[in-house]
Amino acid sequence: MSNNLSELEVDALTEIFNIGIGRAAGSLNKMISQTVELTIPNVQVISSQEAKDKFDFSDQASISAVTQKFNGDFSGQAILMFSQDSGLKLVKALLPDNIPIEVVAELEQDSLVEIGNIILNACFGTVINFLKPNIEIEIPEFIQGSISNIFTYDSENDWSLYIEVKFSLPTDNIEGFISFIMDIQSLTRFQESVRAFVGNL
């Protein structure tokens, strides 16, 4: 099903999400006293099973994640995920140096949800601004556990739009991923929206 979107359309989607990621990085840099690196989005149109297989998170048994489902013209799940160790390091980077580790652990959920809100809302906001989709976005949820506990979206179609961005703070050796998997209920409407964006460039 990879021929449903042209190379130009995939490039346009990459640019749309890249704008959102850039906005998120700018906001995060103000929160954290070092530069947050977010890679250019990797956008692929692949089978739904291939998309699910990509959520194998380096064999990590325990993951800290902020997950957000959405429905409408696009339906799917967005996930910001870290190994549990990286998640705690990221929260610690947000706080003063003298905060005890047990306090950091207590603040982990709220802190990661706040970071997830910034990143995911920047992406969703940019997509809505450019493509004008009709979507409803659920409240983000913090989950710890295996990837099977975290990724729960069940695709109804045989192909999906998969988007991945790598998140890192090199000086603290923190790495994570931002991933979106989407079913597009009306491919024709979606392509029209993307082509309109391309035409305005």
N, C-alpha and C positions, 0 to 999 in steps of 0.2 A: 504493500500500500504506500510505499515511499514516494511514488510518483504523483500523489495527490496534491503536493505542494511543489512549486517550481523552486529552483535554486535561488532565484531572486526573492521569492516569498519567504524562504527560510532565512535568507540574509536580512530581510526586513524585520522578521521576528527577532533575530539575534540583536539587531540594533535597538528595537523597542525595549527588550529586556536589559540591554546594556545601559540604556538611559536610566532605567529604574535602579539597576545595581549601582550606577554612579551616584544617584541621589542617596541611596542607602549608605554607601561608603562615606559620603560627605557628612551625614548625620552621625554615623558611628565614630568617625574620627574626632568629633567634638566630645563624645562620651568617654573615649578611651585615650589614654595619654601616649598613644603610638599609632602608627599608620595601619589601618586595616586593609588587607589586600583581598580584593574580590576579582576573580578572573572573568574574562569575556565569556558570556553564556555559551554553552555548547547546546545547540538546538538540533534535535533529530526527530524525524517522523519514522517511527518503527512500530513493530507489532507490539500489542499490549503486553504479551508475555516477555518480550525482550526488555520492555520498559521496567517491568516488575523485577526482572533479574538484575537490573542495574542498581537496585537498592541493596545489594549485598555489600555491607559496609565493612570491608576489610576484615571479615570474620570476627568483628567485635561482638562479644556476648552482651555487653551492657552499653547502651547508647543513651545519651541525653538528647531529647529532641523537642522542638516546638512544631506542631503540626496543625494545619488549617485546611479544612475541606471547603469546596465551593461548588455551586450548581447553577445551571442555566445554559446559555449558549456554549460555555465551557463548563465541564464538570470534571472534578479531579481532586487532587490533594497536593498541597505544598508542604515541604518539610525542611526545616533547618536542623541539622543533626551533627553531633560531636560524639567522640568517645566520652565516657563519663569523666575521665581524667582531664580532657581538654575543656569540657564544659565547666568544670570547677576552676581551672586556670583562667578561663575567660571571665568568669564572675569575679575572681580575685583581682584581675586587671582593672575592673571597674571600681574597686573599693580602695580605701586607704591601706597602706602597707601594714599597719599595725592591727588589722582586723584578724581575730583568731580564726583558724580554719573551720571550727565547728559553726561559727557564725556565717562564714562564707557558704557552707553547705545549706544552712537554713535559708539563705537568701537566693540560692541557686535558681529555684523555680521562677520566682518573680523576675529576677534579673534576665534570665534567658528568654522568658516570654516577652519582656520589654524589647530585647534585641530582635527577637523574631518578629515582633510587631513592626519595628522600624524597617527591617529588610523586606518582609513579605508585603507589607502595605505599600512600600515604595514601588515594588514590582507590579502589584495589582493596580495601583493608582495610575501608573504609566500605561499599562495595557488598556485600562478603561478610558483614559484620556485619548489615546490614539485610535483604538479599534471600536470604541463605543459598544462593547458587548452588554448583554443583559445577564448579569450574574449576581448571585447572592453568596456572600462570604460568611462562613461560620466563625464563631469566636475561636481564637487560637487556643490550643491545649498543650500542656507540658506532659510529656510521657518519658519514663525511663524503662529500659528493658531491651529485648532483642528487636531486630528489624521487623520481625513478623508481628510483634506487638504494636509497633509504631506505624508501619505502612499497612493500612486496612482498606484502602480504596479498591473496589472491585469494578474493573472496567467492563462496560456493557458492549463495547465495540472491539473489532479485531485489530485496530491500529490506534496509536496514541502519539501525541506530541510530548516529547520528553525534553526537559531543559535542566541543565546542571551547571552550577557555579561553585567554584572552590573558594572557601573562606579561610584566611590564615592571618595570624599574627606571628611573623617569623621570629621576632626577638624572644617570644615566650614559647616557641615551638607548639603553637596551637593551630590545629587544622580541623576543618569541618566542611560540610557540603550543604548547599541549598539546592533542592530538587523540586521540580514540578512535573507531575504527570497529568495529562489532560485528555479527556475525550471531547471532541468537538461535535456537538449535536447536529449542527448544520454546516457541513463543509463548504457549501456554496456561499452561504452568508459570511462565513469566516474568511474565505478567499477574497470576497468582495471588499471586506474591511481592510485586509492586508494590502490589496491592490490600491485602495484609496489612499492608504498611508504612503505607499511607494510613489503614487502620482503626485503627492504633495511635497515630496523631497526636492 
